[in-house]
Amino acid sequence: MNNFEQLCENFIINRERFQYLEEISKLLLTDPERAQDIWCYGTMPLVLLDEVVKSYLVFDYKEIPEEEYNKAVMVLNVLQTLVEDRLVRREFIFTDFPIFILPFLNSRKFTRELESSRLAALGVIGTLVKDGDVDIINYLKDTDIVPLTLKTMDSGSEISKAISGYIFLKILQTRDGLESLTARFEKFMLICDVINSMITNAIKKSSKRILTPALQCLRKILDIKQVKRALKSEIPPFLKDLQIKELLRNDANMLSVYDEIIDILNN
């Protein structure tokens, strides 16, 4: 048995796995091509799932022990690196693995430790959607990722708002995703409310990081006639706030997106 096989075997058979998880993480950082080999080794997916589920313990502590928090973040970071591989991404979806990531987005507590695990979970989802794989996005749009992403866009930290906005935009950029999320009046008005909240928050905090995905999402949903009609009837006044152009002054692409939005709503 070579060193790689021994590492995978140790991770699978031992009850205390953190040491081996760290070694797997280091291996993936230096040799990401091993992602398929790791994922396909024995019962590796089941053992990784077991580690994810055990990490739910972090939601039960008033004060999270550092060791438990480190385990939760580490296993999510390893999963994010694994799903960089296209084959692993497909297997990840086929086994419904994303469903077990969602509890990290659903926690109502806001501590530094839980925010780190939330960001790590968003990193996994963000990696799944980054190539715009239609099958993966069609899978995700029918899960709780949509309401949980909207929730984070509305009330998360600056960076979690930005990553959630990026994920939501990726879903909107597919035809099925856009049509599904704007099919009912209640749905697209909720989306508009969240986007409006993000833009208001971005102006208040002078945050281009939040503003960028919010404007990109807004521009995309304006491709739907009923959304455009609803927004044109009452253009949110903050959309004409001068600070928006100030925040975007060094970003020609986003200035163009913003100008398109204003042009669509004014005509």
C-alpha positions in Angstrom: 0.0 0.0 0.0 1.5 3.3 -1.1 1.5 6.6 1.0 -1.6 7.9 -0.8 -3.6 4.7 -0.3 -2.5 4.6 3.4 -3.6 8.2 3.9 -7.1 7.5 2.5 -7.3 4.2 4.4 -6.4 5.9 7.7 -9.0 8.6 7.1 -11.7 6.0 6.4 -11.1 3.5 9.2 -10.2 5.9 12.1 -12.9 7.5 14.3 -10.7 10.5 15.0 -10.0 11.8 11.4 -9.0 15.4 11.8 -5.3 14.7 11.4 -5.8 12.8 8.2 -8.3 15.4 6.9 -5.6 18.0 7.3 -3.2 15.8 5.3 -5.7 15.3 2.6 -6.2 19.1 2.5 -2.5 19.7 2.1 -2.3 17.0 -0.6 -5.1 18.7 -2.6 -3.4 22.1 -2.3 -0.2 20.8 -3.8 -1.7 18.3 -6.2 -5.4 19.1 -7.1 -5.3 16.5 -9.8 -5.7 13.9 -7.0 -9.3 15.0 -6.4 -10.9 12.1 -8.4 -8.6 9.6 -6.8 -9.5 10.7 -3.3 -13.3 10.9 -4.1 -13.3 7.5 -5.7 -11.2 5.7 -3.0 -13.3 3.1 -1.2 -16.1 4.6 0.8 -14.6 8.1 0.8 -17.9 10.0 -0.1 -19.7 8.3 2.8 -17.0 9.1 5.3 -16.8 12.7 4.1 -20.6 12.9 4.5 -20.2 11.5 8.0 -17.7 14.3 8.9 -20.1 16.9 7.5 -23.0 15.6 9.6 -20.9 15.4 12.7 -20.0 19.0 12.1 -23.6 20.0 12.8 -22.6 19.9 16.5 -21.3 23.4 16.0 -24.9 24.7 15.9 -25.6 23.3 19.4 -22.8 25.0 21.4 -23.3 28.4 23.1 -19.5 28.8 22.7 -18.0 26.7 19.9 -14.9 24.7 20.9 -12.1 25.7 18.6 -11.5 22.1 17.6 -15.1 21.5 16.5 -15.1 24.7 14.5 -11.8 23.8 12.8 -13.2 20.4 11.9 -16.3 21.9 10.3 -14.4 24.5 8.3 -11.7 21.9 7.3 -14.2 19.3 5.9 -16.0 22.0 3.9 -12.8 23.4 2.5 -11.7 19.9 1.4 -15.1 19.4 -0.3 -14.7 22.8 -2.1 -11.3 21.7 -3.4 -12.7 18.3 -4.5 -15.6 19.7 -6.4 -13.2 21.8 -8.5 -13.0 18.6 -10.5 -15.8 18.2 -13.0 -16.3 14.5 -12.5 -16.5 14.9 -8.7 -19.0 17.8 -9.1 -21.3 15.5 -11.1 -21.0 12.8 -8.5 -21.5 15.3 -5.7 -24.9 16.3 -7.3 -25.8 12.7 -8.1 -25.5 11.7 -4.5 -27.5 14.7 -3.2 -24.5 15.8 -1.2 -25.4 19.6 -1.4 -28.5 19.0 0.7 -26.2 18.2 3.6 -24.3 21.5 3.1 -27.4 23.7 3.5 -27.7 23.5 7.3 -24.5 25.7 7.5 -26.4 28.4 5.6 -29.5 28.1 7.8 -28.1 28.8 11.2 -29.8 31.8 12.9 -26.8 32.5 15.1 -24.2 35.0 14.0 -20.9 34.3 15.6 -17.4 34.7 14.0 -17.0 30.9 14.0 -20.4 30.2 12.4 -19.8 32.9 9.9 -16.6 31.1 8.9 -18.4 27.8 8.4 -21.2 29.6 6.5 -18.5 31.1 4.2 -16.9 27.7 3.7 -20.3 26.2 2.8 -20.9 29.0 0.3 -17.5 28.3 -1.1 -18.6 24.7 -1.9 -21.9 25.9 -3.6 -20.0 28.7 -5.4 -17.6 26.2 -6.8 -20.4 23.9 -8.0 -22.0 26.7 -10.0 -19.0 28.6 -11.3 -18.8 26.9 -14.7 -22.5 27.4 -15.3 -23.2 23.7 -15.7 -26.9 23.7 -16.5 -27.6 20.3 -15.0 -26.0 21.3 -11.7 -27.8 24.6 -11.6 -31.1 23.0 -12.5 -30.6 20.6 -9.6 -29.7 23.4 -7.1 -32.6 25.7 -8.2 -35.1 23.1 -6.9 -33.5 22.8 -3.5 -33.5 25.1 -0.5 -30.3 26.8 -1.8 -32.5 29.5 -3.4 -34.3 30.7 -0.3 -31.2 30.3 1.8 -29.1 32.2 -0.7 -31.7 35.0 -0.7 -31.7 35.0 3.1 -27.9 35.4 3.2 -28.0 38.1 0.5 -30.4 40.0 2.7 -28.9 39.6 6.1 -25.4 38.1 5.9 -22.0 39.7 6.4 -20.5 41.7 3.6 -18.5 38.8 2.1 -21.4 36.3 2.5 -23.8 38.7 0.8 -21.3 39.0 -2.1 -20.8 35.2 -2.5 -24.5 34.5 -2.2 -25.2 37.2 -4.8 -22.7 35.5 -7.1 -24.3 32.1 -6.6 -27.8 33.5 -7.2 -26.6 35.3 -10.3 -25.2 32.0 -11.7 -28.7 30.5 -11.3 -30.3 33.5 -13.0 -28.0 33.2 -15.9 -29.5 29.9 -17.1 -32.8 30.1 -18.9 -34.5 27.6 -16.7 -33.2 29.3 -13.6 -34.4 32.7 -14.6 -37.8 31.5 -15.7 -38.3 29.4 -12.6 -37.3 32.1 -10.2 -39.5 34.8 -11.8 -42.5 32.6 -12.7 -44.7 33.9 -10.0 -45.3 37.5 -8.9 -44.6 36.7 -5.3 -41.3 35.1 -6.2 -39.9 37.9 -8.3 -41.1 40.6 -5.9 -39.3 38.8 -3.1 -36.2 38.7 -5.3 -36.6 42.4 -6.1 -36.9 43.2 -2.4 -33.7 41.4 -1.5 -31.8 43.0 -4.4 -33.1 46.4 -3.3 -32.0 45.7 0.2 -28.5 44.8 -1.0 -28.2 47.9 -3.1 -29.4 50.1 -0.2 -26.9 48.3 2.1 -24.1 48.7 -0.4 -24.7 52.5 -0.6 -24.9 52.8 3.2 -21.6 50.9 3.7 -19.9 52.1 0.5 -19.4 48.5 -0.5 -18.7 47.8 -4.2 -18.4 44.1 -3.2 -22.1 44.0 -2.3 -23.2 46.4 -5.0 -21.7 44.4 -8.0 -23.7 41.1 -7.7 -26.8 43.0 -6.7 -26.8 45.1 -9.9 -25.9 42.1 -12.0 -28.8 40.2 -10.6 -31.1 43.2 -11.1 -30.0 43.5 -14.7 -30.7 39.8 -15.4 -34.2 39.8 -14.0 -35.1 42.8 -16.1 -35.0 40.4 -19.1 -38.4 39.2 -17.8 -41.2 41.4 -19.1 -43.4 41.2 -16.0 -40.4 42.1 -13.8 -39.5 45.1 -16.0 -43.1 46.2 -16.1 -43.4 46.0 -12.3 -40.2 47.9 -11.6 -40.8 50.6 -14.3 -44.1 51.5 -12.6 -42.2 52.6 -9.5 -38.5 53.0 -9.9 -36.7 52.7 -6.5 -35.3 56.2 -5.9 -32.0 54.8 -4.5 -31.2 53.5 -7.9 -30.4 57.0 -8.9 -28.2 57.7 -5.9 -25.0 59.4 -7.0 -22.9 57.2 -4.8 -23.6 54.2 -7.0 -21.6 55.8 -9.8 -18.9 56.8 -7.4 -18.5 53.2 -6.1 -18.3 52.0 -9.7 -16.1 54.8 -11.1 -13.1 52.5 -11.8 -15.2 49.6 -13.2 -16.2 50.3 -16.8 -18.0 47.0 -17.1 -20.2 47.6 -14.1 -20.9 51.2 -15.0 -22.2 49.9 -18.3 -24.5 47.4 -16.4 -25.8 50.2 -14.2 -26.4 52.5 -17.2 -28.3 49.7 -18.9 -30.5 49.2 -15.9 -31.4 52.9 -15.7 -32.0 53.0 -19.5 -34.3 50.0 -19.4 -36.3 51.5 -16.5 -36.6 54.9 -18.1 -37.8 53.7 -21.5 
